């Protein structure tokens, strides 16, 4: 696991993040952990000060920006986007690594909607929204992914850097698979069980963030057909 860096964007997770780090310490003690957060998030910083992880402070704002800056600071062969709320189960990391190596993949996407997978954190609105966005991505952008908005993503760090990612908000969830498709990277997915958030409050705003993602997808689709 020394060749993997977990990139964990964190925002006001003083109760959840220590639980996540403790679980990683027990299950993957050799893995590199990179927390990306705002410098003024004093409560979360204080909560994780005794854990063996690297913390960097964002120079920008937003979920996507945290991931982009994490990728730029990852020095290992592989990087994996991991959640600070406890919903991503670390047992899938080794499965993603194995699939990536056996099939020589550039990216492996976690999916909550394949056979054997589920989300324990979904509600009716988010499930319908996730299904709709994935359907749009597959029909019009030919992404061939069952779960477009789940950013439990394992990838070669070099390939992530080659994408030149720029979406600072939740649109990054779509930008990554879209650019993987455009750049003809090899990718696949594995079924995952998304657990419930262990503490603190969800940061995603279903309607407003969903609207931003939809607008982004429409723009990318129009750019594709107008080439």
C-alpha atoms as an extended CHARMM CRD file, in Angstrom:
* protein
*
       227  EXT
         1         1  UNK       CA              0.0000000000        0.0000000000        0.0000000000  PROA      1               0.0000000000
         2         2  UNK       CA              3.0040000000        2.3030000000        0.0650000000  PROA      2               0.0000000000
         3         3  UNK       CA              2.4370000000        3.0750000000       -3.6150000000  PROA      3               0.0000000000
         4         4  UNK       CA             -1.0310000000        4.5270000000       -2.8940000000  PROA      4               0.0000000000
         5         5  UNK       CA             -2.0250000000        7.9640000000       -1.6080000000  PROA      5               0.0000000000
         6         6  UNK       CA             -5.5330000000        8.4780000000       -0.2760000000  PROA      6               0.0000000000
         7         7  UNK       CA             -6.7080000000       11.9830000000       -1.1180000000  PROA      7               0.0000000000
         8         8  UNK       CA             -9.3060000000       12.9990000000        1.4630000000  PROA      8               0.0000000000
         9         9  UNK       CA            -11.0420000000       16.3600000000        0.9610000000  PROA      9               0.0000000000
        10        10  UNK       CA            -12.3830000000       17.4560000000        4.3380000000  PROA      10              0.0000000000
        11        11  UNK       CA            -14.6800000000       20.2940000000        5.3530000000  PROA      11              0.0000000000
        12        12  UNK       CA            -15.9320000000       20.5870000000        8.9160000000  PROA      12              0.0000000000
        13        13  UNK       CA            -15.5430000000       16.9030000000        9.7590000000  PROA      13              0.0000000000
        14        14  UNK       CA            -14.1820000000       17.0410000000       13.3580000000  PROA      14              0.0000000000
        15        15  UNK       CA            -16.1780000000       14.0020000000       14.4700000000  PROA      15              0.0000000000
        16        16  UNK       CA            -16.2110000000       11.8460000000       11.3140000000  PROA      16              0.0000000000
        17        17  UNK       CA            -12.6260000000       12.2460000000       10.1150000000  PROA      17              0.0000000000
        18        18  UNK       CA            -10.9300000000       10.8400000000       13.2580000000  PROA      18              0.0000000000
        19        19  UNK       CA            -13.1230000000        7.7240000000       12.9350000000  PROA      19              0.0000000000
        20        20  UNK       CA            -12.0670000000        7.3800000000        9.2840000000  PROA      20              0.0000000000
        21        21  UNK       CA             -8.3840000000        7.7910000000       10.1300000000  PROA      21              0.0000000000
        22        22  UNK       CA             -8.6170000000        5.2900000000       12.9750000000  PROA      22              0.0000000000
        23        23  UNK       CA            -10.1540000000        2.6990000000       10.6420000000  PROA      23              0.0000000000
        24        24  UNK       CA             -7.4270000000        3.2950000000        8.0610000000  PROA      24              0.0000000000
        25        25  UNK       CA             -4.7670000000        3.0070000000       10.7540000000  PROA      25              0.0000000000
        26        26  UNK       CA             -6.1290000000       -0.4030000000       11.7450000000  PROA      26              0.0000000000
        27        27  UNK       CA             -6.6230000000       -1.7670000000        8.2110000000  PROA      27              0.0000000000
        28        28  UNK       CA             -4.0110000000       -0.0260000000        6.0520000000  PROA      28              0.0000000000
        29        29  UNK       CA             -1.2240000000        1.2840000000        8.3160000000  PROA      29              0.0000000000
        30        30  UNK       CA              1.2550000000        1.6970000000        5.4420000000  PROA      30              0.0000000000
        31        31  UNK       CA             -0.9780000000        3.7000000000        3.1200000000  PROA      31              0.0000000000
        32        32  UNK       CA             -0.2060000000        7.3880000000        2.5240000000  PROA      32              0.0000000000
        33        33  UNK       CA             -2.9590000000        9.7340000000        3.6980000000  PROA      33              0.0000000000
        34        34  UNK       CA             -3.3030000000       13.2720000000        2.3790000000  PROA      34              0.0000000000
        35        35  UNK       CA             -5.9720000000       15.4980000000        3.9460000000  PROA      35              0.0000000000
        36        36  UNK       CA             -6.9230000000       18.5960000000        1.9550000000  PROA      36              0.0000000000
        37        37  UNK       CA             -8.8690000000       21.2730000000        3.8010000000  PROA      37              0.0000000000
        38        38  UNK       CA             -9.3610000000       24.9600000000        4.5210000000  PROA      38              0.0000000000
        39        39  UNK       CA             -6.8540000000       26.5980000000        6.8380000000  PROA      39              0.0000000000
        40        40  UNK       CA             -9.6280000000       28.1330000000        8.9540000000  PROA      40              0.0000000000
        41        41  UNK       CA            -11.2190000000       24.7390000000        9.7610000000  PROA      41              0.0000000000
        42        42  UNK       CA             -9.6410000000       24.8090000000       13.2240000000  PROA      42              0.0000000000
        43        43  UNK       CA            -11.9370000000       22.2340000000       14.8230000000  PROA      43              0.0000000000
        44        44  UNK       CA            -11.1430000000       19.5310000000       12.2610000000  PROA      44              0.0000000000
        45        45  UNK       CA             -7.4270000000       20.3420000000       12.3600000000  PROA      45              0.0000000000
        46        46  UNK       CA             -7.4180000000       19.9430000000       16.1290000000  PROA      46              0.0000000000
        47        47  UNK       CA             -9.3520000000       16.6540000000       15.9210000000  PROA      47              0.0000000000
        48        48  UNK       CA             -6.7630000000       14.9650000000       13.6620000000  PROA      48              0.0000000000
        49        49  UNK       CA             -3.5420000000       16.4190000000       15.0160000000  PROA      49              0.0000000000
        50        50  UNK       CA             -2.3800000000       13.1310000000       16.5540000000  PROA      50              0.0000000000
        51        51  UNK       CA             -2.8420000000       11.0260000000       13.4190000000  PROA      51              0.0000000000
        52        52  UNK       CA             -0.0810000000       10.0760000000       10.9980000000  PROA      52              0.0000000000
        53        53  UNK       CA             -1.2550000000       11.9120000000        7.9050000000  PROA      53              0.0000000000
        54        54  UNK       CA             -0.1690000000       14.8290000000        5.7720000000  PROA      54              0.0000000000
        55        55  UNK       CA             -2.3710000000       17.9140000000        5.8010000000  PROA      55              0.0000000000
        56        56  UNK       CA             -2.3220000000       20.5700000000        3.1100000000  PROA      56              0.0000000000
        57        57  UNK       CA             -4.4300000000       23.7200000000        3.0120000000  PROA      57              0.0000000000
        58        58  UNK       CA             -6.3540000000       24.6780000000       -0.0870000000  PROA      58              0.0000000000
        59        59  UNK       CA             -5.3020000000       27.7780000000       -1.9630000000  PROA      59              0.0000000000
        60        60  UNK       CA             -8.7790000000       27.8530000000       -3.5130000000  PROA      60              0.0000000000
        61        61  UNK       CA            -12.2810000000       26.8320000000       -2.5000000000  PROA      61              0.0000000000
        62        62  UNK       CA            -14.5620000000       23.8850000000       -3.1160000000  PROA      62              0.0000000000
        63        63  UNK       CA            -14.7100000000       20.0900000000       -3.1680000000  PROA      63              0.0000000000
        64        64  UNK       CA            -13.2180000000       19.8120000000       -6.6390000000  PROA      64              0.0000000000
        65        65  UNK       CA            -10.4330000000       22.2270000000       -5.8000000000  PROA      65              0.0000000000
        66        66  UNK       CA             -9.4690000000       20.1250000000       -2.7690000000  PROA      66              0.0000000000
        67        67  UNK       CA             -9.1760000000       17.0120000000       -4.9300000000  PROA      67              0.0000000000
        68        68  UNK       CA             -7.2150000000       18.8120000000       -7.6600000000  PROA      68              0.0000000000
        69        69  UNK       CA             -4.7120000000       20.1550000000       -5.1360000000  PROA      69              0.0000000000
        70        70  UNK       CA             -4.4850000000       16.7190000000       -3.5490000000  PROA      70              0.0000000000
        71        71  UNK       CA             -3.6480000000       15.1440000000       -6.9100000000  PROA      71              0.0000000000
        72        72  UNK       CA             -0.9190000000       17.7170000000       -7.5030000000  PROA      72              0.0000000000
        73        73  UNK       CA              0.6150000000       16.8590000000       -4.1260000000  PROA      73              0.0000000000
        74        74  UNK       CA              0.4230000000       13.0760000000       -4.4990000000  PROA      74              0.0000000000
        75        75  UNK       CA              3.8740000000       11.5420000000       -5.0290000000  PROA      75              0.0000000000
        76        76  UNK       CA              2.8850000000        7.8830000000       -5.3320000000  PROA      76              0.0000000000
        77        77  UNK       CA              2.1200000000        5.7010000000       -8.3570000000  PROA      77              0.0000000000
        78        78  UNK       CA             -1.5670000000        5.5410000000       -7.4900000000  PROA      78              0.0000000000
        79        79  UNK       CA             -4.0340000000        7.9550000000       -5.9330000000  PROA      79              0.0000000000
        80        80  UNK       CA             -7.4570000000        7.1980000000       -4.5230000000  PROA      80              0.0000000000
        81        81  UNK       CA            -10.1580000000        9.7550000000       -3.7500000000  PROA      81              0.0000000000
        82        82  UNK       CA            -11.5800000000        8.8610000000       -0.3600000000  PROA      82              0.0000000000
        83        83  UNK       CA            -14.3880000000       10.4000000000        1.7070000000  PROA      83              0.0000000000
        84        84  UNK       CA            -13.9390000000       12.1020000000        5.0890000000  PROA      84              0.0000000000
        85        85  UNK       CA            -17.3960000000       11.0990000000        6.3040000000  PROA      85              0.0000000000
        86        86  UNK       CA            -16.8690000000        7.3510000000        6.6770000000  PROA      86              0.0000000000
        87        87  UNK       CA            -19.0850000000        6.3240000000        3.7620000000  PROA      87              0.0000000000
        88        88  UNK       CA            -16.2600000000        4.8920000000        1.6340000000  PROA      88              0.0000000000
        89        89  UNK       CA            -15.2530000000        1.4530000000        2.8670000000  PROA      89              0.0000000000
        90        90  UNK       CA            -11.4450000000        0.9650000000        2.7890000000  PROA      90              0.0000000000
        91        91  UNK       CA            -11.7710000000       -2.7450000000        1.9780000000  PROA      91              0.0000000000
        92        92  UNK       CA            -12.2700000000       -1.7970000000       -1.6720000000  PROA      92              0.0000000000
        93        93  UNK       CA             -8.8640000000       -0.1380000000       -2.0010000000  PROA      93              0.0000000000
        94        94  UNK       CA             -6.9980000000       -3.4240000000       -2.4300000000  PROA      94              0.0000000000
        95        95  UNK       CA             -9.6750000000       -4.6580000000       -4.8570000000  PROA      95              0.0000000000
        96        96  UNK       CA             -9.2770000000       -1.5190000000       -6.9650000000  PROA      96              0.0000000000
        97        97  UNK       CA             -5.5060000000       -1.9020000000       -6.9560000000  PROA      97              0.0000000000
        98        98  UNK       CA             -5.7620000000       -5.5430000000       -8.0130000000  PROA      98              0.0000000000
        99        99  UNK       CA             -8.2170000000       -4.7950000000      -10.8280000000  PROA      99              0.0000000000
       100       100  UNK       CA             -6.0740000000       -1.8940000000      -12.0340000000  PROA      100             0.0000000000
       101       101  UNK       CA             -2.9490000000       -4.0510000000      -12.1770000000  PROA      101             0.0000000000
       102       102  UNK       CA             -4.5170000000       -7.1830000000      -13.6750000000  PROA      102             0.0000000000
       103       103  UNK       CA             -6.3750000000       -5.2890000000      -16.4010000000  PROA      103             0.0000000000
       104       104  UNK       CA             -3.7520000000       -2.5350000000      -16.8130000000  PROA      104             0.0000000000
       105       105  UNK       CA             -6.3380000000        0.1830000000      -16.1630000000  PROA      105             0.0000000000
       106       106  UNK       CA             -5.7210000000        3.8850000000      -15.7460000000  PROA      106             0.0000000000
       107       107  UNK       CA             -8.7840000000        4.4160000000      -13.5270000000  PROA      107             0.0000000000
       108       108  UNK       CA            -11.1650000000        2.2690000000      -11.5070000000  PROA      108             0.0000000000
       109       109  UNK       CA            -14.4980000000        3.8060000000      -10.5000000000  PROA      109             0.0000000000
       110       110  UNK       CA            -16.4720000000        2.6250000000       -7.5120000000  PROA      110             0.0000000000
       111       111  UNK       CA            -20.1480000000        2.0180000000       -8.2650000000  PROA      111             0.0000000000
       112       112  UNK       CA            -23.0920000000        1.8600000000       -5.8630000000  PROA      112             0.0000000000
       113       113  UNK       CA            -25.4810000000        0.5920000000       -8.5190000000  PROA      113             0.0000000000
       114       114  UNK       CA            -23.9050000000       -2.5250000000       -9.9800000000  PROA      114             0.0000000000
       115       115  UNK       CA            -24.8610000000       -6.0510000000       -8.9560000000  PROA      115             0.0000000000
       116       116  UNK       CA            -23.7650000000       -6.6810000000       -5.3850000000  PROA      116             0.0000000000
       117       117  UNK       CA            -23.5250000000       -2.9660000000       -4.6070000000  PROA      117             0.0000000000
       118       118  UNK       CA            -25.7770000000       -0.4900000000       -2.8350000000  PROA      118             0.0000000000
       119       119  UNK       CA            -25.8310000000        2.8410000000       -1.0360000000  PROA      119             0.0000000000
       120       120  UNK       CA            -26.8870000000        3.0110000000        2.5890000000  PROA      120             0.0000000000
       121       121  UNK       CA            -26.5700000000        6.7940000000        2.4530000000  PROA      121             0.0000000000
       122       122  UNK       CA            -28.9380000000        7.4260000000       -0.4700000000  PROA      122             0.0000000000
       123       123  UNK       CA            -32.4100000000        8.8380000000       -0.1020000000  PROA      123             0.0000000000
       124       124  UNK       CA            -35.0930000000        8.7930000000       -2.7860000000  PROA      124             0.0000000000
       125       125  UNK       CA            -34.0970000000       12.1560000000       -4.2810000000  PROA      125             0.0000000000
       126       126  UNK       CA            -30.3550000000       11.4480000000       -4.4550000000  PROA      126             0.0000000000
       127       127  UNK       CA            -30.9070000000        7.9730000000       -5.8800000000  PROA      127             0.0000000000
       128       128  UNK       CA            -33.1410000000        9.2830000000       -8.6730000000  PROA      128             0.0000000000
       129       129  UNK       CA            -30.6880000000       12.1130000000       -9.3330000000  PROA      129             0.0000000000
       130       130  UNK       CA            -27.6960000000        9.7770000000       -9.4880000000  PROA      130             0.0000000000
       131       131  UNK       CA            -29.5580000000        7.4670000000      -11.8660000000  PROA      131             0.0000000000
       132       132  UNK       CA            -30.5540000000       10.3730000000      -14.1270000000  PROA      132             0.0000000000
       133       133  UNK       CA            -27.0510000000       11.8250000000      -14.3370000000  PROA      133             0.0000000000
       134       134  UNK       CA            -25.5290000000        8.4150000000      -15.0340000000  PROA      134             0.0000000000
       135       135  UNK       CA            -28.1210000000        7.7730000000      -17.7530000000  PROA      135             0.0000000000
       136       136  UNK       CA            -27.3700000000       11.1460000000      -19.3510000000  PROA      136             0.0000000000
       137       137  UNK       CA            -23.6320000000       10.4730000000      -19.2440000000  PROA      137             0.0000000000
       138       138  UNK       CA            -24.0240000000        7.0620000000      -20.8380000000  PROA      138             0.0000000000
       139       139  UNK       CA            -26.5040000000        8.0700000000      -23.5430000000  PROA      139             0.0000000000
       140       140  UNK       CA            -24.9620000000       11.3260000000      -24.6580000000  PROA      140             0.0000000000
       141       141  UNK       CA            -21.3410000000       11.2010000000      -23.4920000000  PROA      141             0.0000000000
       142       142  UNK       CA            -20.8080000000        7.4300000000      -23.9760000000  PROA      142             0.0000000000
       143       143  UNK       CA            -19.1090000000        7.0530000000      -20.5930000000  PROA      143             0.0000000000
       144       144  UNK       CA            -20.3560000000        3.5250000000      -19.8930000000  PROA      144             0.0000000000
       145       145  UNK       CA            -20.4780000000        3.9880000000      -16.1220000000  PROA      145             0.0000000000
       146       146  UNK       CA            -23.2840000000        2.9670000000      -13.7990000000  PROA      146             0.0000000000
       147       147  UNK       CA            -22.5660000000        5.5720000000      -11.0980000000  PROA      147             0.0000000000
       148       148  UNK       CA            -21.3340000000        8.8700000000      -12.4740000000  PROA      148             0.0000000000
       149       149  UNK       CA            -21.3690000000       10.9570000000       -9.3010000000  PROA      149             0.0000000000
       150       150  UNK       CA            -19.6050000000        8.6110000000       -6.8690000000  PROA      150             0.0000000000
       151       151  UNK       CA            -16.0330000000        9.8720000000       -6.6100000000  PROA      151             0.0000000000
       152       152  UNK       CA            -14.6060000000        6.8040000000       -4.9100000000  PROA      152             0.0000000000
       153       153  UNK       CA            -11.9910000000        6.6780000000       -7.6790000000  PROA      153             0.0000000000
       154       154  UNK       CA             -8.6910000000        4.8090000000       -7.8410000000  PROA      154             0.0000000000
       155       155  UNK       CA             -6.2600000000        5.8890000000      -10.5480000000  PROA      155             0.0000000000
       156       156  UNK       CA             -2.7060000000        6.2150000000      -11.7500000000  PROA      156             0.0000000000
       157       157  UNK       CA             -1.5420000000        9.5600000000      -10.4220000000  PROA      157             0.0000000000
       158       158  UNK       CA              0.1870000000       10.3670000000      -13.6970000000  PROA      158             0.0000000000
       159       159  UNK       CA             -3.0760000000        9.9810000000      -15.6090000000  PROA      159             0.0000000000
       160       160  UNK       CA             -4.9750000000       12.1980000000      -13.1830000000  PROA      160             0.0000000000
       161       161  UNK       CA             -2.3740000000       14.9210000000      -13.6670000000  PROA      161             0.0000000000
       162       162  UNK       CA             -2.6010000000       14.5620000000      -17.4450000000  PROA      162             0.0000000000
       163       163  UNK       CA             -6.2990000000       15.4390000000      -17.2520000000  PROA      163             0.0000000000
       164       164  UNK       CA             -5.5380000000       19.0420000000      -16.2290000000  PROA      164             0.0000000000
       165       165  UNK       CA             -8.6380000000       19.0890000000      -14.0480000000  PROA      165             0.0000000000
       166       166  UNK       CA            -10.1470000000       22.5090000000      -13.4030000000  PROA      166             0.0000000000
       167       167  UNK       CA            -13.6270000000       22.1550000000      -11.8920000000  PROA      167             0.0000000000
       168       168  UNK       CA            -13.4720000000       23.4730000000       -8.3310000000  PROA      168             0.0000000000
       169       169  UNK       CA            -16.9430000000       22.3200000000       -7.3020000000  PROA      169             0.0000000000
       170       170  UNK       CA            -18.8820000000       19.0420000000       -7.5280000000  PROA      170             0.0000000000
       171       171  UNK       CA            -18.7310000000       19.2000000000      -11.3230000000  PROA      171             0.0000000000
       172       172  UNK       CA            -15.3780000000       17.4650000000      -10.8910000000  PROA      172             0.0000000000
       173       173  UNK       CA            -17.3960000000       14.2510000000      -10.3830000000  PROA      173             0.0000000000
       174       174  UNK       CA            -18.2540000000       14.4070000000      -14.0890000000  PROA      174             0.0000000000
       175       175  UNK       CA            -15.0730000000       16.0720000000      -15.3240000000  PROA      175             0.0000000000
       176       176  UNK       CA            -12.9330000000       13.0800000000      -14.3240000000  PROA      176             0.0000000000
       177       177  UNK       CA            -14.8410000000       10.3960000000      -16.2810000000  PROA      177             0.0000000000
       178       178  UNK       CA            -15.4890000000       12.7960000000      -19.1750000000  PROA      178             0.0000000000
       179       179  UNK       CA            -11.7920000000       13.5720000000      -19.6070000000  PROA      179             0.0000000000
       180       180  UNK       CA            -10.8860000000        9.9060000000      -19.1260000000  PROA      180             0.0000000000
       181       181  UNK       CA            -13.1660000000        9.1740000000      -22.0960000000  PROA      181             0.0000000000
       182       182  UNK       CA            -11.8510000000       12.0330000000      -24.2380000000  PROA      182             0.0000000000
       183       183  UNK       CA             -8.2160000000       11.1270000000      -23.5420000000  PROA      183             0.0000000000
       184       184  UNK       CA             -8.9540000000        7.4540000000      -24.2740000000  PROA      184             0.0000000000
       185       185  UNK       CA             -7.7290000000        6.2460000000      -20.9060000000  PROA      185             0.0000000000
       186       186  UNK       CA             -8.5350000000        2.6660000000      -19.9280000000  PROA      186             0.0000000000
       187       187  UNK       CA            -11.0910000000        2.5200000000      -17.1390000000  PROA      187             0.0000000000
       188       188  UNK       CA            -13.6100000000        0.2080000000      -15.5380000000  PROA      188             0.0000000000
       189       189  UNK       CA            -15.5740000000       -0.0410000000      -12.3000000000  PROA      189             0.0000000000
       190       190  UNK       CA            -16.2140000000       -2.3040000000       -9.3310000000  PROA      190             0.0000000000
       191       191  UNK       CA            -19.3490000000       -2.6720000000       -7.1920000000  PROA      191             0.0000000000
       192       192  UNK       CA            -19.1020000000       -0.9490000000       -3.8050000000  PROA      192             0.0000000000
       193       193  UNK       CA            -21.3230000000       -0.6260000000       -0.7700000000  PROA      193             0.0000000000
       194       194  UNK       CA            -21.5320000000        2.9930000000        0.3070000000  PROA      194             0.0000000000
       195       195  UNK       CA            -21.9740000000        3.1970000000        4.0550000000  PROA      195             0.0000000000
       196       196  UNK       CA            -23.8960000000        5.8220000000        5.9830000000  PROA      196             0.0000000000
       197       197  UNK       CA            -22.0550000000        8.9530000000        7.0490000000  PROA      197             0.0000000000
       198       198  UNK       CA            -20.7050000000        8.3200000000       10.5610000000  PROA      198             0.0000000000
       199       199  UNK       CA            -20.9820000000       11.8880000000       11.9090000000  PROA      199             0.0000000000
       200       200  UNK       CA            -21.2220000000       15.6000000000       11.0890000000  PROA      200             0.0000000000
       201       201  UNK       CA            -23.3910000000       17.0890000000        8.3190000000  PROA      201             0.0000000000
       202       202  UNK       CA            -23.5960000000       16.3340000000        4.6090000000  PROA      202             0.0000000000
       203       203  UNK       CA            -22.1520000000       19.1800000000        2.5200000000  PROA      203             0.0000000000
       204       204  UNK       CA            -23.7650000000       18.4150000000       -0.8480000000  PROA      204             0.0000000000
       205       205  UNK       CA            -26.8370000000       20.4940000000       -1.6940000000  PROA      205             0.0000000000
       206       206  UNK       CA            -28.8980000000       18.1670000000       -3.8700000000  PROA      206             0.0000000000
       207       207  UNK       CA            -30.7310000000       20.7800000000       -5.9580000000  PROA      207             0.0000000000
       208       208  UNK       CA            -28.1950000000       23.5910000000       -6.4110000000  PROA      208             0.0000000000
       209       209  UNK       CA            -25.1630000000       21.3250000000       -6.8310000000  PROA      209             0.0000000000
       210       210  UNK       CA            -27.1790000000       19.0250000000       -9.0960000000  PROA      210             0.0000000000
       211       211  UNK       CA            -28.1270000000       21.9760000000      -11.2900000000  PROA      211             0.0000000000
       212       212  UNK       CA            -24.4870000000       23.0160000000      -11.6340000000  PROA      212             0.0000000000
       213       213  UNK       CA            -23.5350000000       19.4830000000      -12.6550000000  PROA      213             0.0000000000
       214       214  UNK       CA            -26.3650000000       19.3250000000      -15.1990000000  PROA      214             0.0000000000
       215       215  UNK       CA            -25.3050000000       22.6160000000      -16.7920000000  PROA      215             0.0000000000
       216       216  UNK       CA            -21.7080000000       21.3890000000      -16.9480000000  PROA      216             0.0000000000
       217       217  UNK       CA            -22.7770000000       18.1390000000      -18.6090000000  PROA      217             0.0000000000
       218       218  UNK       CA            -24.8890000000       19.9480000000      -21.1970000000  PROA      218             0.0000000000
       219       219  UNK       CA            -21.9760000000       22.2580000000      -22.0490000000  PROA      219             0.0000000000
       220       220  UNK       CA            -19.6180000000       19.3040000000      -22.4600000000  PROA      220             0.0000000000
       221       221  UNK       CA            -22.1300000000       17.4600000000      -24.5940000000  PROA      221             0.0000000000
       222       222  UNK       CA            -22.5650000000       20.4960000000      -26.8730000000  PROA      222             0.0000000000
       223       223  UNK       CA            -18.8000000000       20.8700000000      -27.1650000000  PROA      223             0.0000000000
       224       224  UNK       CA            -18.5490000000       17.2110000000      -28.1780000000  PROA      224             0.0000000000
       225       225  UNK       CA            -21.1560000000       17.3850000000      -30.9450000000  PROA      225             0.0000000000
       226       226  UNK       CA            -19.7970000000       20.6880000000      -32.2940000000  PROA      226             0.0000000000
       227       227  UNK       CA            -16.2670000000       19.4320000000      -32.8050000000  PROA      227             0.0000000000
